[in-house]
């Protein structure tokens, strides 16, 4: 009777929580101001139907229940450990808190638990029809830790097997290299990293044909934009990162994102053990990079982690370009080689984190603070031939943040998380010299001050974020998630230069406020089938200075506002036709992408904004085939993906050659259709040899059939300019173990990257300027001693000194070399 009474109480609590979730979903749809009541009722009826099925399953008490927790020797939970009953098909994986639950008939069994890096666990158990609890402590297996690249049920593998088109990279494999996070991303299929120069230059990520702000960047699930230039992916050391998740196209509601192209989520290193990771590298162009990470868990459960890093480079590599004759003010017809002379960059950052885990009131609670600063010389405009000699920018940022997570929040399997962050960034742009430079470093006097436009302007960007997630596991087959992401951006400017074109608008604040709410339901009837349905509501408020004269020579500015709201929805499904071998993934979404702060207000250096920009709307479809197979000590992996995007009000970045030698702006282009394929294949032999290659082909077509005058456009179905459409890469590595001493390892690596040439302007309008394609070859050598405690690496990049160009023909560094020293200790 007591067990029946407890079962009924569980039934009531779960049913009440389902009612709460339904109320949340109704609130989300009410917020979207949908007027068709029948559609709302239909959505709720579906949820009630799912709830009925879930509750029916809860009542099934005919089987014995075996539950428990898997932890390591430090009592830290182990996520995705494999738990199974030997000789049966009954198995599961632990959740992020190490918990598991199995159901089986009465009888005697052997409980088995395995996890990479730990010794296998076995224990004889007897199930008598009730509820049995077993806690498991796994012991470290030093031999497996040496072979950390092993394939299996790791976090990376689990992320890759979701119903979304997602790929995860284990960043720990790159910790002995000098790569930054952006360069590491370049190794993933469908991704092309676009930079404007050397260390410290602006970087853009092109993901399946979408670039710039179409792709959203997150760190530990929180948006990164607004954190300041010093926190750009091209400046973050790879040693701070544990893994990188790339969602292509359709994105889970947990991110609260308005991305069209996809989401990149950087998961930082948050070890539960005491560790010290220190590294320093020196390379060509007087480049210095250093990183220090320290973490410790005290006996009372308090966790402390500190990360510090710096980057410096003269960036004095050679470029091939036209040169300005200062007497005639005419550029040369021929291109010649010149050394960059005003491109020094440095930045420094310090991150501190303090928190606790597994207390009565919190599964995880952290407070965090980040300080960063940078100084950057600006060598050239958006067009390489336009050169500067004194223009610069500098900034600093302070970012406090907190993160709270509670599992089993009042009810079992109800998990709640809240993250809040405040970015405060101060930037100053300096352009005061009345000079005109050429690539020889010579200069001539100008009649007006400023190499492009005189300024000593300062502006303050403040952006606040709150991300709240509620996840509820109704049963082993039914899951609900509710998300709300709120952001508020404010910019205030001050420029004592009293420029006639900007003075009046300087004191008017800029505001961009967004709120994205989402509800998702996941149905997983078996380990092979995974179905997710979701809906999102987007709202945005924009305010800032507008010229009310319509563009006269004497502009008059006033503060104007506008708002926007829309509803999106979609679904994703995956099915394993052959368990753990062959999987199919498909997804569809109607999504919106809200203009970013930079697109609305510019960067106040080389870009202007347009706060009248309309949000983009897109139909996104993905289809992926995934193959994984192990043949003894050989592992083969292959994945092919089909991509389709139909975008309206596509926001395009345009560079004007007439304004100060290449000022960029943003505009709503109209209709753009993207379709293509990306392919990736890999092979591993033992822990000795690794080979991986990827290839992407895209058609990014202009679908605007008529111009603004109603005439047939000659650009119709042209490939969009300044967008790579054919690119790929290859990575190979070979490990030699115990070469000089036991537990030492020598790794030889090779990387190939290629990009086909593409048009800088519209092809049908006679665009003759082509951004040339390139093939670059990199070689690496890493030697690790005493199981990775001492490490030294040597790298040669672009060894054949290929000419490498990117955005609007901006040239990247040629052949360069570097050496890295790393010390890593953990216990």
C-alpha positions, 0 to 999 in steps of 0.5 A: 500500500505504501508503494502504491501511495507513493506512486500516486503521489509521483503521478500527481506531481508529474501531472501538475508539472505538465500543466505548468509547462502547458501554461508556459507554452500558452504564454509563449504563443500568447506573446506572439499575438497569434489571432487564430485561436483554433491553431493555439488549441490544436498545439495545446491538444497535441501537448495534452496528447503527449502528456497522456502518453507520458503519464501512462508510462509513469504508471508502469511499475511491473519492472524493478528499478535500478538507479544510482550515481557514477562518480570519480575518485574525487566524488565528481559526477561522470556524464555519459558513462555507459551503464548496462546489465551484462548479457542483456540489451538493458543499458543507458548513459548517465546524465550530466550529474552522473545519475542513471536509471534502468528497468529490468525483471526480477533476477540476478544480474551483473551491473557493468559501468564503463567510461573512457579514462577509467577502469571498468566496473562490475558488481553482482546485484539481485532485483526483487521487484522494488527499487534498488540504488547503487552508487558507483565509484570509477578508478582512473585508468592511466593507460586509457588516459594516455589514449585520450583520443579513443572513440566512444561514448564521450561528450563529443560523440554524444553531441554528434548523435543528436537529431540536430545537424551538429558537429563537435570537436574535442579541443583538448587534442589541440592544446599543444598547438599555437592555434586560436579558437577561430583557426581550430574551427577552420578544421570543421566541415562547412566552416571557412574562417575569414580574416582581414590580416594577421593577429588581432585582425577582424574575423568572420565565420562562414558556415554553409554559405552564411557569414558575419552575424548570420552565425551566432557565437556562444560561450558556455551557452551565453551569447558572446557578441558585445564582449569586446574585440579582445574576446574575439574567437581569433584572440582566444587561446585554444587551451581555454577550451574543452570542446566546440559544438557547431550547429548548422542551420536549425538550432535548439531552443536552449540557445534562444538564438536568432541565427540563420546560418547556425550556432557555434558554442564554445565550451570552456575548460572547467575541470573538477580536479586541481590543475595548472596549464601554462604555455608560451609561444614565439613566432614569425612577425615577432608574435608572442602568445602566452596562457595560464590556467589554474583550477583548484577544488577545496575540501569544502567543495569550493571551486576556484579557476583563473585564466589569463592570456595575452597576444602580441604581434608586429604583423610586419609581413609582406603584401603584394599591392598597388602603391599611391604616388603622393605627387600625382595621387594616382595608384600604380598599375603594377603590384609590388611587395611592401612590408606592413609598417603600422599593424602592431597589435596586443591584448591581455585578458584575465578571467576569474571564476569562483563557485560550488557544485553539488550542494543542497541548494545548487547543482552548480553555482559560479560567479565570474569576472573578466577584464580585457584590453587591447590596442590595435594599429590600423594599417589599411582600409577595407581595400588593401591599397588604401594605407594608414600610418597613424590610425589606431583604436584601443578598448577595454572591457569588464564583464561580470557574470553568474551561472546557476543550475539546479537539478531536481528543482522541487521535482525529480528530473526538473532542471532549471538554469539561469545565466546573467552577464553584463558586458561593459566595453569602452572604445576610443578611435584615434585618427588625427593626422593630416597626412596621406600615406603610401606603402613605402611609409612616405607621407604628404600633408593633407588640407584636412585632419584625419587620414580618413575622417578626423576623430578622437571619439570614445563610445561606451557599449553596454550589453546585458544578457539573461538566459533562463532554461527549464528542462523536464524529463516526463519519462524516459521517452518524453522531454520538455524545454522552455527557454527565454533569452533577453538582451539589452544593448546601449551605446553612448558616444562622445567625440570632441573633434566636433565633426560636422557630420557626426556632432549632432548625432553623437549625444543620442544613445543607440538601443537594441533590445531583444527577447526570444522565447522558445518551447520544445518537446522531444520524443525518444521512443527508443535509442534509435529514434529522436524527434524534436518539435519547437516554436520560438517568438522573436521581439526586438526594439531599436532606437537611435538617431535618424536624419529627419531631413531625408539626407540633406547637406544639413542633417537634423537628427532626432531619436526614433524607435521601432519594434518588431515581433514574429513567430518561428517554428520547426522540427528535427529528427534522427533515426539510426537504421543500424545502431551505432553505425548508420544514422539519418538526420533531417530538420526544418525551420522557419527562422528569423535573424534580427539585425546586430548592433554592428549592422544597426549602428556600425563600429565607428571605425571602418563601418557605418550602420543602418538602423532601418534594417529589416530582420531576415526570414529564412526557410532552412532544411538540412538532411544528413547521413552519418556512418560510423563503423569499427573494424577491430582497431580500425575506425571509419567515419563519414558524413554527408549533408544537404543544405537548403536556405531560402532567405528574404531581406538578406542583410549584405555587407557592402564596401564603398570604394568612394568613401574614405578608401573603403568604408563598409555598410549594410543593406537589405538585399532581398531574396537569396537562395543557398543550396549545397553539400558538405562532406566529411570522412575520417579514419583512425587506426588504434591511437596511432594514425588519424586522417580526416578530410572535408569538402563544401560546395555551395550555390549562394544565388541572388533571387531578386529577378527585378531591380528597383525600377521594375526591370529584369535584373542582369544579376538574377541568379548570380552567385553572391559576390565576396562569398567563397563557394568551394572550399575544404581541408585535410588533416593527418597525424601520426603518433609514436609512443614511448619513443625516447622514454616510457609515457612520452609521445611524438606527434607529426601532423599535416594540414591542407586547406584550399579555397576556390577563387570567387568574384569580389563583385557581381559577375554579370555586371562585368566583375573582373576582380577575382579573389584568387583561390589558394592551397596552404600546407601546414606541418606540425611536430609535438613532443609530450613527456611524462604523460603530457606534463611537459610539451614542446611543439614546432609549427610551420604554416603556409610552408610554400608561401602561397598568396592568401586573400580573403574579404575584398582581396585583403592579404593574409600572412605568408609562410610563418614559423612558431614554437610553443612550450607547455606545462600541464599538471593535474591531480 
